[in-house]
Amino acid sequence: MTNHLSSETSPYLLQHSGNPVDWYPWGEQALDLARTQNKPILLSIGYSACHWCHVMAHESFENTEVAAVMNEYFINIKVDREERPDIDQIYQTAHYIMNHRSGGWPLTMFLTPEQKPYFGGTYFPLQPRYGLPGFLELLPRIAETYYTRSEDIEKQSKVLLGLMNQALPDSKNSSTAELSEALLTQAIQRLEEQFDSVYGGFGQAPKFLHPAELTFCLHQYFRAQNPLALQMVVFTLGKMANGGIYDHLGGGFYRYSTDGYWRIPHFEKMLYDNGPLLQLYTTAWLATDNLLFKQIVADTAQWVMREMQSDRAGEGGYYSTLDADSEHEEGKYYVWDRDEVAQILSTEEFAVIAAYYGLSQAPNFEQKLWNLEITTGLAEIAKDLGITLDQAQQTLLSGRAKLQANRAHRVRPGRDEKILVSWNGLMIKGMALAGRTFGQAVWIKSAQRAADFIRTVLWKNDRLLATYKDGKAHLNAYLDDYVFLLDALLELIQTEFREVDLEFAIALAEVVLDQFEDRENGGFYFTSHDHEQLIHRPKPIYDNAMASGNGTAAIVLQRLGHILSEPRYLQAAERTIRLFYSMMSAQSSGYYSLLTALDETLFPPIMIILRSHSDEVTKWQHMVQCQFPHILVLTLPAELINLPLSLSKAVSTEAAAGSVSAWVCTVAGCMPEITNLQDLLQICKVQGRISNLL
């Protein structure tokens, strides 16, 4: 039996196309059916790599008895939260208001035919357990409630929508006060209070990756030389790199740690986590020269190109996720039996591997298996075994190679091959930054391939489409798609300048202003002005797994505004910051991307333009960008013409053949041409000090 999902592109929806449940995708057909039949809607939201989504599917949606009840009482709609984050945001917020706790996936919501939620939860077991009602018993009662308590539902809906709309500040909330650096200092202090000084990270279990917080800390270190900010980042990234949250054999990070020690993860791998983590480890390496961070970047970049980038003809974008499960067991692909490892390795290799990855300790996964984590330093292992450090290193590498080869023969977790623009933006930026920093041209080309694919396939009629799979690009793009991609393009033009990337960035910025900005109040909506009308239109301001759309919009519009000397972009960014400033002042937690934007409003970034006919310019670019990663550096081939006026710098006739010319530009204008590298580096240092004194 197939239902109405069989022609969808989403792997998650296709997973459910053979269910006995009469699923519909979100759309007018299902919504109209609910209205004409006066049936409530059962809305189920998840994604293909979601472990508990799989559990609920196996228990309930593949169960003919449950399906019969669902089909009798409800119009059943299945949504991929990765394709429709607009719908997911609305009903996650509704769940939070109704249940006074955060939601998650699967999200199970019951709606009126007008899409108004009246009951909901996340995972429901088939039979009562975990303190939750049984799904089969619950369904008829929820359906009956719709018919017998319609007035109560309508009153509840009115209150619910009112609360959702109240969360959107308007122009009356816009701050007219002087923007203050004190808010940035307070935010670092607040993070220090939440910081886990024993295991790293913020808060307790389950422990998430918090890229926006760590990015803000790094920005505070490089711009303001705040040592505490750097300490929290370096300690956290070190603990994560050594912990079980990282795939020590294949590269890349898992979704989050189920404990407070980074030991046992939820094993799905998400593109949107690994893109920002590439950025963080690269930038943290610039501050520390930590070889572990460099190795993490290299292994993760190789994993991205090997397993997550499409090599199909005409493509090149990055895929979305790897599943947590294989053979219906979470983590089965990644965890090990100690006896199995001993059989694969030589005696010498096992001695090193077991001590290094914790196999000599008690099992850490389900009391019988081992998830690899670094528990003992290699120097200590070498000393204990009576071998040199170099011997231990070579033995570790040979043992790892054998385990990698063995693991490759296991049943792999499923891969969601949707290419999402927003998540690709995050990975393009990470690969471009890492490639530039470590001189890896192949990483840069990988990022450019993905950007070119999006521009040629998902940019249609001067608008973005959100997702692509199996030759089909569709769905009106969201704020995150535009601003994350714009952020990536700004990284690309600082890596290897291409006119097409700058032109695309400008085009994206114009759509952001035209289609997403709240011109009356400031800030940006998640959906465009011509998007499908839903029951609520949010303005994303909180950083979650990804930085908020409004925070990122303010950052990228400011940076592009400085590059082009375009006041419209700068003004839109400042309006956004002022709209949310009182909220940031009251509570910094959750606003770290907006706080980064505030920092760059108070201390606008310096821009350096480099031009030369000589290869020497590459050395200049590398020196400046490695020493001053918060400075915008554009290396423009000398033969380029018809550049924007702000970038149109001509090499003087006095400049020696083969030399490099540089211009340092601030909000006050550009300094005279500089032709000596040491002079340029000294000016960067002085300008940084001046900026901090302003």
C-alpha positions, 0 to 999 in steps of 0.5 A, spaced: 500 500 500 502 507 498 499 513 500 500 520 498 507 521 499 510 517 494 511 522 489 515 527 494 522 528 494 524 528 502 527 521 504 523 522 511 516 522 507 518 517 502 520 513 509 513 513 510 510 512 503 508 505 505 505 506 511 498 503 512 496 510 515 493 515 509 499 520 510 498 527 506 504 532 505 502 539 507 498 542 502 492 545 499 489 538 498 490 535 505 488 542 508 481 542 504 480 535 505 480 537 513 475 543 512 470 539 507 470 533 511 470 537 518 476 532 521 481 534 525 488 534 523 494 529 526 500 533 524 507 529 525 513 532 524 520 529 523 526 528 519 530 522 516 535 521 521 531 522 527 532 516 532 525 517 536 521 518 529 523 511 527 521 508 534 514 511 533 514 509 526 515 502 527 511 502 533 505 506 531 505 508 523 507 501 521 501 498 525 495 496 521 490 497 527 493 504 529 493 506 522 486 504 521 484 509 527 488 514 525 485 514 518 478 514 521 478 520 525 484 524 522 486 527 516 494 525 517 499 530 515 507 528 515 512 534 514 519 534 514 522 539 518 528 540 514 524 542 508 518 546 512 522 549 518 516 554 517 511 549 519 516 546 524 517 553 528 510 555 528 508 548 532 514 547 536 512 554 539 505 552 540 507 546 543 512 550 548 506 554 550 501 549 551 506 544 555 510 549 558 516 545 556 521 544 549 518 540 544 523 536 539 522 530 534 517 527 532 513 532 534 505 530 534 500 536 534 493 535 533 490 541 529 483 544 527 482 544 520 484 551 520 491 549 522 490 551 530 493 547 535 489 544 540 493 538 543 500 536 542 506 532 544 512 529 541 513 521 541 507 517 544 509 510 545 504 505 543 502 503 550 502 507 556 510 507 559 515 513 560 509 516 564 506 518 557 499 515 555 498 510 549 498 513 542 492 508 540 488 509 546 489 517 546 487 518 538 479 517 539 479 521 545 483 527 542 478 526 536 472 526 540 475 533 544 475 536 537 467 535 536 465 536 543 469 542 546 469 546 540 468 553 543 474 551 548 478 550 543 477 556 539 478 560 546 485 556 547 487 558 540 485 565 540 490 566 547 495 561 544 496 565 537 496 572 542 501 569 546 505 567 539 504 574 536 506 578 543 513 575 542 514 579 536 517 586 538 514 592 534 517 599 533 515 601 540 520 596 543 526 599 538 531 602 543 533 609 542 538 608 547 546 609 546 548 602 544 553 599 549 559 595 549 557 593 557 552 588 554 558 584 550 562 584 557 555 582 561 554 576 556 561 573 557 560 574 564 553 570 563 557 565 559 562 564 564 556 563 569 553 557 565 560 554 563 562 547 565 569 548 568 570 540 568 568 538 562 567 544 557 560 546 554 555 550 557 549 547 562 548 540 564 546 534 560 544 533 554 549 537 552 549 541 545 554 544 541 552 551 542 556 554 536 553 561 536 556 562 543 563 559 542 563 564 535 561 570 539 567 568 544 572 567 539 570 574 536 571 577 543 578 574 543 580 577 537 577 583 537 577 585 544 583 580 547 578 577 552 582 571 555 576 568 558 572 568 552 578 564 549 579 559 555 572 557 554 572 556 547 579 552 547 577 548 553 570 546 550 573 544 543 578 540 546 573 536 551 569 535 545 575 533 540 577 528 545 570 525 547 565 520 544 561 526 541 567 526 535 567 520 530 575 518 531 575 514 525 571 517 520 571 524 522 565 529 523 561 530 530 555 527 532 548 531 534 549 532 541 552 528 547 546 525 552 551 525 558 555 531 561 561 529 559 561 528 551 562 521 552 555 518 549 552 521 543 546 521 539 549 518 533 546 522 527 551 527 523 548 533 521 551 538 516 548 544 520 553 542 526 559 540 522 559 547 518 560 551 524 564 546 527 569 547 522 569 554 522 570 554 530 576 549 530 579 553 524 579 559 528 581 556 534 587 554 531 589 561 529 589 563 536 592 557 539 596 553 534 593 547 537 595 541 533 589 537 535 584 542 532 588 542 526 587 534 525 580 535 527 579 540 521 582 536 516 579 529 518 572 533 518 573 536 511 575 529 508 569 526 511 565 532 508 568 531 501 568 523 502 561 522 504 557 528 504 558 532 497 554 530 491 559 527 486 553 526 481 554 530 474 551 537 474 551 537 482 556 538 487 552 541 493 552 537 500 547 532 503 543 533 509 544 528 514 547 521 516 542 517 520 543 515 527 541 508 526 543 502 522 539 495 522 534 499 526 539 500 532 542 507 534 549 507 534 550 500 531 555 502 525 560 506 530 560 502 537 565 496 538 566 490 541 573 489 545 574 482 543 572 484 535 577 490 536 582 485 539 581 480 533 582 485 527 589 488 530 595 486 532 597 485 539 602 491 539 596 495 535 591 493 540 595 495 546 595 502 544 588 503 541 585 500 547 589 504 552 588 510 547 580 510 546 578 507 552 577 500 551 581 498 557 576 501 561 569 499 563 564 499 557 561 506 556 555 504 551 549 500 554 554 496 559 557 492 553 560 496 548 565 501 547 564 508 543 571 510 542 573 516 546 580 519 547 582 517 555 589 517 555 594 521 552 599 518 547 605 520 551 603 516 557 601 510 553 608 510 550 611 510 556 607 505 559 609 500 553 616 502 553 616 505 546 617 511 543 612 517 542 613 516 534 612 508 535 606 509 538 603 514 533 605 510 527 602 504 531 595 508 532 595 510 525 596 503 523 590 500 528 586 506 526 586 504 518 584 497 520 578 499 524 576 504 519 577 498 513 573 493 517 567 498 519 566 500 512 564 493 511 558 494 516 551 496 514 552 504 513 547 509 516 542 512 511 544 518 508 539 524 507 541 526 500 536 533 500 541 539 498 538 544 503 541 551 501 541 554 508 545 548 511 550 548 505 551 555 506 554 553 513 558 548 510 561 552 504 563 557 509 566 552 513 570 549 508 572 556 505 575 558 511 578 552 513 581 551 506 584 558 506 587 558 513 590 551 511 592 552 504 588 546 502 585 548 495 581 542 494 577 544 500 576 551 497 574 548 490 569 543 494 566 550 497 566 553 490 562 547 487 557 547 492 556 555 491 556 554 484 551 548 484 546 553 488 547 559 484 545 555 477 540 550 480 536 553 486 537 560 484 531 561 479 527 568 477 532 572 482 529 568 487 532 562 491 529 555 492 530 551 499 531 544 497 533 540 491 533 532 490 533 527 485 533 533 479 527 537 483 528 544 486 522 546 490 519 550 495 520 558 497 526 559 500 526 562 507 530 567 511 536 562 513 537 560 506 538 567 504 543 569 510 547 563 511 548 563 503 550 570 503 555 569 509 558 563 505 559 568 499 562 573 503 567 568 506 568 565 499 570 572 496 575 573 502 578 566 500 579 566 492 575 572 489 570 571 484 566 576 481 560 572 480 560 570 488 560 578 489 554 579 484 550 573 487 551 576 494 548 583 492 542 579 489 541 575 495 542 581 500 537 585 495 531 580 496 532 579 503 531 587 504 525 586 499 522 580 501 523 579 508 524 585 512 519 588 516 520 595 514 515 598 519 518 595 525 525 593 523 528 585 523 526 580 518 521 575 518 522 567 517 518 567 511 518 572 505 512 577 504 509 572 498 510 566 502 504 561 503 500 564 509 500 560 515 497 561 522 503 565 525 509 569 521 515 568 526 521 573 526 527 568 529 531 571 534 534 565 538 540 562 537 539 554 537 543 549 533 544 554 528 545 562 529 538 566 528 536 568 522 536 575 524 542 575 528 546 572 521 542 577 517 544 583 521 552 581 521 552 579 513 548 586 511 553 590 516 559 586 512 557 587 505 555 594 507 562 596 509 565 592 503 560 596 498 559 602 502 552 601 502 548 605 507 541 601 506 544 594 508 548 598 514 541 601 516 537 595 516 542 591 520 542 597 525 534 597 525 534 589 527 539 590 533 535 596 536 529 592 535 531 586 539 536 591 544 532 591 550 531 583 549 538 582 549 539 587 555 534 583 559 537 577 558 543 575 553 542 568 553 540 565 546 542 572 543 549 571 541 549 572 534 545 578 535 550 580 540 556 579 535 552 583 530 552 589 536 559 588 536 560 589 529 556 595 530 560 598 535 566 596 532 566 596 525 570 591 521 577 594 518 577 592 510 583 591 507 584 591 499 590 587 496 591 588 489 597 585 485 600 582 478 604 578 483 603 571 486 606 575 492 599 577 494 598 570 496 603 571 502 600 578 504 593 575 504 595 569 508 599 573 513 593 578 514 588 573 515 591 568 520 594 574 524 587 578 524 581 573 522 576 579 524 578 583 519 575 583 512 580 582 506 579 582 499 584 580 494 583 582 487 586 581 481 590 587 478 586 586 471 579 586 474 575 592 472 568 595 473 568 593 480 564 597 485 566 604 487 568 602 494 573 596 491 576 600 485 583 601 487 588 602 482 595 600 483 600 607 483 605 607 477 610 608 482 609 601 485 614 596 483 613 591 478 611 584 482 610 588 488 603 588 492 599 594 493 594 594 500 589 599 502 586 599 509 579 602 509 575 604 515 568 607 516 572 614 516 575 612 509 581 608 506 588 610 507 593 611 502 596 605 498 601 601 502 607 597 499 610 594 505 608 588 508 610 589 515 607 596 514 601 593 513 601 588 519 603 594 524 597 598 521 592 593 522 595 592 530 594 600 531 587 600 528 585 594 532 587 598 538 584 604 536 577 601 534 577 598 541 578 605 544 572 608 540 
